[in-house]
Amino acid sequence: MQDGVLIVGAKLFDGERFLPRGCVLVVEGRIAAVDARLTAPAGVPVVDARGGTLLPGLTDAHVHVFPGALHAALRVGVTTELDMFADPALVTTLVQQAAADPTAADLRSAGIGATAPGGHPTRLVAQGLLPPFPTLEGPADADAFVAARVAEGSHYLKVVLEDGTTTGHAVPTLTADTVQALVAAAHAHGLLVVAHALTQAHARLAVDAGVDGLAHLFLDEPLATELLDAMVDRGVFVIPTLTSLAARSGHDRGRALAADPHLGPALDPRQKAMLTMDFPTGPGARADLDLALSAVAQLHGAGVPLLTGTDASSPGTAHGASLHDELDLFAQAGVSPAATLAAATSAPAATFALTDRGRIAPGLRADLVLVQGDPEHDITRTRTIEQVWRAGHSAPRSPIAE
């Protein structure tokens, strides 16, 4: 039988909870059966997974793609990446590549995000990291801007609220009425709206404007009760990007991740270089990781949906590998292993309407990750990857295999 495998004896995390050891049958890229005991059909290979845990493929809900990023992600168990600002021509190429290449993670993208003239990240154009892109002078530009993103194939809208408070590099940013107009236009097209906001004031502006989610947590102030209540009332989701916030706050976690004995061998030179880069901050930057960790605990306790994301390719992060650091930081914030893994599997799938993935259940895509040991008791066991499958295809674990 083509494109089939029977995985036996693994403890299961089904996307929401841990289950006793069982078997998962994959046929033609889909999960065909999940049970305590299964017999392999003729010609289907069997993987003895006793002593390991089988997870749904992981999702990084905040990245910035470049050529090679999707392969790097898949090598360490990230089967889907959600891009939050990229050249739409590149995105089109990578989406097509991912559809045809089972050694690359799947991709969805916002394409060009909405920002003010001279605002973040326009400086990347001068650095040659992005081609020139349109910006918005005010609310009158919103309808045309969103319509252009829809025409380019954007899957959701990114709105950038950034004045440089947390970086020490002052930049112009969008006005509240412009954000409101963007949200209205995007919702009229059926698009989710995700806001970049690194200060509490901008997060509140975004929530008041009706955005669906925040692409970062903020770093400048403790979470106010009024904002927490508003987020709960309006069903706002949050992608904390703790691993990126750690880099912004001066924590040198990237170098340790590059040296990790389980993840390090899967990193290509570009990924290693990104992990060891320091985040460029200027005088007066206000960035405190402890504020974000405390906010994660409050948000989780209040039932605000949390999704894992890394902001890869920002300095101090890498595609794929940094998601495992994000899981560790969720645990440090007091989120349970099951809730942490749900934030990396079923929660982003449900939030972004990826209804064919994120759980281990019959009929869904066979995006799967087999790890050694038990991440229910030690979340860092997600790094001890035995095998990754994307749509039933076994993925290479070495960058040389690309």
Secondary structure as the mmCIF struct_conf table of DSSP 4:
data_model
#
loop_
_struct_conf.conf_type_id
_struct_conf.id
_struct_conf.beg_label_comp_id
_struct_conf.beg_label_asym_id
_struct_conf.beg_label_seq_id
_struct_conf.end_label_comp_id
_struct_conf.end_label_asym_id
_struct_conf.end_label_seq_id
BEND BEND1 ASP A 3 ASP A 3
STRN STRN1 GLY A 4 PHE A 13
BEND BEND2 GLY A 15 ARG A 17
STRN STRN2 PHE A 18 VAL A 27
TURN_TY1_P TURN_TY1_P1 GLU A 28 GLY A 29
STRN STRN3 ARG A 30 ASP A 35
BEND BEND3 ALA A 36 ARG A 37
HELX_LH_PP_P HELX_LH_PP_P1 ALA A 40 PRO A 41
TURN_TY1_P TURN_TY1_P2 ALA A 42 GLY A 43
STRN STRN4 VAL A 46 ASP A 48
TURN_TY1_P TURN_TY1_P3 ARG A 50 GLY A 51
STRN STRN5 GLY A 52 PRO A 56
HELX_LH_PP_P HELX_LH_PP_P2 GLY A 57 GLY A 57
STRN STRN6 LEU A 58 VAL A 63
TURN_TY1_P TURN_TY1_P4 PRO A 67 GLY A 68
HELX_RH_AL_P HELX_RH_AL_P1 ALA A 69 ARG A 75
TURN_TY1_P TURN_TY1_P5 VAL A 76 GLY A 77
STRN STRN7 VAL A 78 ASP A 83
BEND BEND4 MET A 84 PHE A 85
HELX_RH_AL_P HELX_RH_AL_P2 PRO A 88 ALA A 100
TURN_TY1_P TURN_TY1_P6 PRO A 102 THR A 103
BEND BEND5 ALA A 104 ALA A 104
STRN STRN8 ASP A 106 SER A 109
BEND BEND6 ILE A 112 ILE A 112
HELX_LH_PP_P HELX_LH_PP_P3 GLY A 113 GLY A 113
STRN STRN9 ALA A 114 ALA A 114
TURN_TY1_P TURN_TY1_P7 PRO A 117 GLY A 118
TURN_TY1_P TURN_TY1_P8 HIS A 120 THR A 122
HELX_RH_AL_P HELX_RH_AL_P3 ARG A 123 ALA A 126
TURN_TY1_P TURN_TY1_P9 GLN A 127 GLY A 128
BEND BEND7 LEU A 129 LEU A 130
BEND BEND8 GLU A 137 GLY A 138
HELX_RH_3T_P HELX_RH_3T_P1 PRO A 139 ASP A 141
HELX_RH_AL_P HELX_RH_AL_P4 ALA A 142 GLU A 152
TURN_TY1_P TURN_TY1_P10 GLY A 153 GLY A 153
BEND BEND9 HIS A 155 TYR A 156
STRN STRN10 LEU A 157 LEU A 161
BEND BEND10 GLY A 164 GLY A 164
TURN_TY1_P TURN_TY1_P11 THR A 165 GLY A 168
HELX_RH_AL_P HELX_RH_AL_P5 ALA A 176 ALA A 188
TURN_TY1_P TURN_TY1_P12 HIS A 189 GLY A 190
STRN STRN11 VAL A 193 ALA A 197
BEND BEND11 THR A 199 THR A 199
HELX_RH_AL_P HELX_RH_AL_P6 GLN A 200 ALA A 209
TURN_TY1_P TURN_TY1_P13 GLY A 210 GLY A 210
BEND BEND12 ASP A 212 ASP A 212
STRN STRN12 GLY A 213 LEU A 214
BEND BEND13 ALA A 215 HIS A 216
BEND BEND14 LEU A 219 GLU A 221
HELX_LH_PP_P HELX_LH_PP_P4 PRO A 222 ALA A 224
HELX_RH_AL_P HELX_RH_AL_P7 THR A 225 ARG A 234
TURN_TY1_P TURN_TY1_P14 GLY A 235 GLY A 235
STRN STRN13 PHE A 237 VAL A 238
HELX_RH_AL_P HELX_RH_AL_P8 LEU A 242 ARG A 248
TURN_TY1_P TURN_TY1_P15 SER A 249 GLY A 250
HELX_RH_AL_P HELX_RH_AL_P9 ARG A 253 ALA A 258
TURN_TY1_P TURN_TY1_P16 ALA A 259 ALA A 259
TURN_TY1_P TURN_TY1_P17 PRO A 261 LEU A 263
HELX_RH_3T_P HELX_RH_3T_P2 GLY A 264 ALA A 266
HELX_RH_AL_P HELX_RH_AL_P10 PRO A 269 LEU A 275
TURN_TY1_P TURN_TY1_P18 THR A 276 THR A 276
HELX_LH_PP_P HELX_LH_PP_P5 MET A 277 PHE A 279
TURN_TY1_P TURN_TY1_P19 PRO A 283 GLY A 284
HELX_RH_AL_P HELX_RH_AL_P11 LEU A 289 ALA A 302
TURN_TY1_P TURN_TY1_P20 GLY A 303 GLY A 303
STRN STRN14 LEU A 306 LEU A 306
STRN STRN15 ALA A 312 ALA A 312
TURN_TY1_P TURN_TY1_P21 SER A 313 SER A 313
BEND BEND15 SER A 314 SER A 314
TURN_TY1_P TURN_TY1_P22 PRO A 315 GLY A 316
TURN_TY1_P TURN_TY1_P23 HIS A 319 GLY A 320
HELX_RH_AL_P HELX_RH_AL_P12 ALA A 321 GLN A 332
TURN_TY1_P TURN_TY1_P24 ALA A 333 GLY A 334
HELX_RH_AL_P HELX_RH_AL_P13 PRO A 337 ALA A 343
TURN_TY1_P TURN_TY1_P25 ALA A 344 THR A 345
HELX_RH_AL_P HELX_RH_AL_P14 SER A 346 THR A 351
TURN_TY1_P TURN_TY1_P26 PHE A 352 ALA A 353
TURN_TY1_P TURN_TY1_P27 THR A 355 ASP A 356
BEND BEND16 ARG A 357 ARG A 359
TURN_TY1_P TURN_TY1_P28 PRO A 362 GLY A 363
BEND BEND17 LEU A 364 LEU A 364
STRN STRN16 ARG A 365 ARG A 365
STRN STRN17 LEU A 368 GLN A 372
BEND BEND18 GLY A 373 GLY A 373
TURN_TY1_P TURN_TY1_P29 PRO A 375 HIS A 377
HELX_RH_3T_P HELX_RH_3T_P3 ILE A 379 ARG A 383
BEND BEND19 THR A 384 THR A 384
STRN STRN18 ILE A 385 ARG A 390
TURN_TY1_P TURN_TY1_P30 ALA A 391 GLY A 392
STRN STRN19 HIS A 393 SER A 394
HELX_LH_PP_P HELX_LH_PP_P6 ALA A 395 PRO A 396
BEND BEND20 SER A 398 SER A 398
HELX_RH_3T_P HELX_RH_3T_P4 PRO A 399 ALA A 401
#
